[in-house]
Amino acid sequence: MKTTAVTALRNEVRLLAEEAFHRKLISGYGDGQYSDEYQIVYQGKPRHLTLENARSFLNSLIYQRQSYAFPYPYSGIGEYA
């Protein structure tokens, strides 16, 4: 993978990790030991993932939690529609 592509992917993973962290889906994140690796702390355990796997994992985690946030249409006035 070219350097610019790796940098773009790393930035995307960092943004996803920040979002997951703020939603309390993960408890930590950061660069991995190797240039193509990212570390995510999930359920108290550090996981070392490739950048591609980290992006996929974080997208799945965020999407999964998002789809369960409001299982029914909500009218916004204190009751379900």
Backbone as CSV, one residue per row, in Angstrom:
resi,resn,N_x,N_y,N_z,CA_x,CA_y,CA_z,C_x,C_y,C_z
1,MET,0.847,-1.173,0.000,0.000,0.000,0.000,0.892,1.236,0.000
2,LYS,0.522,2.225,-0.764,1.320,3.438,-0.838,1.226,4.221,0.467
3,THR,2.232,5.025,0.710,2.310,5.795,1.947,1.100,6.703,2.134
4,THR,0.664,7.390,1.075,-0.491,8.282,1.212,-1.762,7.503,1.510
5,ALA,-1.893,6.322,0.917,-3.059,5.476,1.188,-3.037,4.981,2.628
6,VAL,-1.870,4.617,3.120,-1.733,4.159,4.506,-2.055,5.299,5.462
7,THR,-1.583,6.490,5.160,-1.850,7.653,6.004,-3.344,7.962,6.037
8,ALA,-3.999,7.907,4.884,-5.436,8.168,4.816,-6.206,7.112,5.602
9,LEU,-5.804,5.852,5.456,-6.472,4.773,6.180,-6.250,4.921,7.683
10,ARG,-5.043,5.255,8.091,-4.741,5.451,9.517,-5.584,6.598,10.093
11,ASN,-5.736,7.688,9.343,-6.567,8.806,9.790,-8.031,8.397,9.919
12,GLU,-8.521,7.615,8.973,-9.903,7.128,9.031,-10.106,6.245,10.260
13,VAL,-9.155,5.351,10.512,-9.241,4.466,11.677,-9.203,5.288,12.968
14,ARG,-8.351,6.307,13.006,-8.258,7.155,14.199,-9.590,7.854,14.475
15,LEU,-10.233,8.376,13.429,-11.525,9.040,13.599,-12.605,8.066,14.068
16,LEU,-12.605,6.872,13.504,-13.562,5.853,13.933,-13.315,5.460,15.387
17,ALA,-12.038,5.324,15.756,-11.693,4.959,17.131,-12.116,6.053,18.103
18,GLU,-11.927,7.305,17.725,-12.368,8.415,18.576,-13.877,8.360,18.784
19,GLU,-14.616,8.111,17.713,-16.071,8.013,17.803,-16.484,6.856,18.711
20,ALA,-15.864,5.703,18.522,-16.175,4.537,19.354,-15.818,4.791,20.817
21,PHE,-14.724,5.483,21.048,-14.297,5.795,22.417,-15.299,6.731,23.092
22,HIS,-15.731,7.755,22.381,-16.678,8.704,22.955,-18.048,8.078,23.205
23,ARG,-18.367,7.046,22.442,-19.624,6.311,22.666,-19.450,5.221,23.726
24,LYS,-18.240,5.123,24.283,-17.896,4.140,25.309,-18.004,2.696,24.805
25,LEU,-17.699,2.503,23.525,-17.706,1.175,22.938,-16.341,0.511,23.074
26,ILE,-15.290,1.331,23.166,-13.934,0.843,23.403,-13.354,1.683,24.536
27,SER,-12.335,1.145,25.197,-11.766,1.903,26.321,-10.403,2.495,26.012
28,GLY,-9.883,2.265,24.816,-8.612,2.865,24.440,-8.259,2.550,22.995
29,TYR,-7.308,3.308,22.465,-6.881,3.122,21.081,-5.568,3.841,20.850
30,GLY,-4.879,3.458,19.797,-3.638,4.136,19.437,-2.875,3.369,18.380
31,ASP,-1.785,3.962,17.932,-0.945,3.311,16.934,-0.380,2.014,17.485
32,GLY,-0.252,1.038,16.618,0.333,-0.229,17.005,1.850,-0.180,16.920
33,GLN,2.453,-1.303,17.217,3.909,-1.404,17.195,4.454,-1.272,15.776
34,TYR,3.691,-1.733,14.796,4.129,-1.700,13.407,3.326,-0.656,12.628
35,SER,3.857,-0.214,11.508,3.243,0.885,10.754,1.873,0.527,10.172
36,ASP,1.612,-0.756,9.938,0.322,-1.156,9.367,-0.615,-1.729,10.430
37,GLU,-0.412,-1.345,11.676,-1.155,-1.927,12.789,-1.782,-0.826,13.651
38,TYR,-2.909,-1.153,14.260,-3.578,-0.227,15.177,-4.002,-1.015,16.403
39,GLN,-3.912,-0.404,17.568,-4.286,-1.074,18.811,-5.609,-0.518,19.308
40,ILE,-6.531,-1.422,19.628,-7.841,-1.060,20.154,-8.057,-1.855,21.428
41,VAL,-8.450,-1.173,22.502,-8.750,-1.856,23.755,-10.255,-2.058,23.803
42,TYR,-10.663,-3.325,23.699,-12.070,-3.695,23.655,-12.333,-4.734,24.730
43,GLN,-13.318,-4.479,25.567,-13.659,-5.352,26.685,-12.449,-5.615,27.568
44,GLY,-11.658,-4.570,27.781,-10.515,-4.635,28.682,-9.275,-5.310,28.137
45,LYS,-9.315,-5.727,26.881,-8.177,-6.435,26.297,-7.638,-5.666,25.093
46,PRO,-6.331,-5.416,25.063,-5.765,-4.752,23.885,-5.736,-5.707,22.697
47,ARG,-6.148,-5.199,21.562,-6.158,-6.004,20.332,-5.324,-5.273,19.285
48,HIS,-4.416,-5.997,18.694,-3.547,-5.439,17.657,-4.088,-5.914,16.312
49,LEU,-4.610,-4.959,15.545,-5.250,-5.276,14.276,-4.555,-4.547,13.141
50,THR,-4.623,-5.142,11.952,-4.149,-4.403,10.786,-5.076,-3.205,10.605
51,LEU,-4.640,-2.203,9.874,-5.467,-1.018,9.667,-6.800,-1.380,9.009
52,GLU,-6.767,-2.282,8.032,-7.993,-2.690,7.358,-8.941,-3.388,8.318
53,ASN,-8.407,-4.289,9.155,-9.242,-5.001,10.124,-9.763,-4.060,11.200
54,ALA,-8.956,-3.085,11.601,-9.381,-2.115,12.605,-10.550,-1.286,12.064
55,ARG,-10.449,-0.855,10.810,-11.535,-0.084,10.195,-12.816,-0.913,10.155
56,SER,-12.709,-2.138,9.723,-13.867,-3.020,9.643,-14.476,-3.270,11.023
57,PHE,-13.629,-3.556,12.009,-14.090,-3.820,13.369,-14.814,-2.609,13.944
58,LEU,-14.222,-1.429,13.814,-14.820,-0.221,14.375,-16.120,0.148,13.664
59,ASN,-16.149,0.030,12.341,-17.391,0.288,11.603,-18.500,-0.644,12.070
60,SER,-18.190,-1.921,12.219,-19.182,-2.895,12.673,-19.658,-2.572,14.082
61,LEU,-18.734,-2.239,14.944,-19.070,-1.929,16.331,-19.965,-0.699,16.425
62,ILE,-19.626,0.353,15.716,-20.412,1.583,15.743,-21.781,1.358,15.107
63,TYR,-21.816,0.693,13.962,-23.086,0.458,13.275,-23.997,-0.434,14.104
64,GLN,-23.440,-1.486,14.701,-24.217,-2.425,15.501,-24.881,-1.705,16.670
65,ARG,-24.144,-0.877,17.370,-24.688,-0.147,18.519,-25.684,0.911,18.073
66,GLN,-25.446,1.509,16.921,-26.327,2.552,16.412,-27.696,1.972,16.061
67,SER,-27.713,0.780,15.486,-28.974,0.197,15.051,-29.837,-0.261,16.224
68,TYR,-29.235,-0.445,17.407,-29.994,-0.843,18.584,-30.360,0.335,19.478
69,ALA,-29.950,1.532,19.123,-30.197,2.691,19.968,-31.696,2.974,20.110
70,PHE,-32.426,2.999,19.016,-33.869,3.207,19.052,-34.530,2.122,18.210
71,PRO,-34.965,1.040,18.852,-35.520,-0.074,18.081,-36.860,0.237,17.421
72,TYR,-37.557,1.276,17.886,-38.838,1.635,17.313,-38.783,3.092,16.864
73,PRO,-39.577,3.446,15.875,-39.612,4.865,15.481,-40.055,5.708,16.671
74,TYR,-39.354,6.766,16.909,-39.624,7.630,18.062,-40.109,8.980,17.568
75,SER,-41.241,9.414,18.087,-41.833,10.664,17.615,-41.140,11.889,18.189
76,GLY,-40.430,11.720,19.316,-39.720,12.847,19.910,-40.568,13.648,20.877
77,ILE,-41.783,13.209,21.168,-42.636,13.949,22.102,-43.002,13.100,23.320
78,GLY,-42.140,12.128,23.647,-42.353,11.380,24.874,-43.069,10.059,24.709
79,GLU,-43.369,9.664,23.493,-44.008,8.376,23.290,-43.574,7.813,21.924
80,TYR,-43.764,6.518,21.786,-43.402,5.888,20.523,-44.471,6.163,19.481
81,ALA,-44.048,6.312,18.253,-44.972,6.611,17.149,-45.821,5.410,16.812
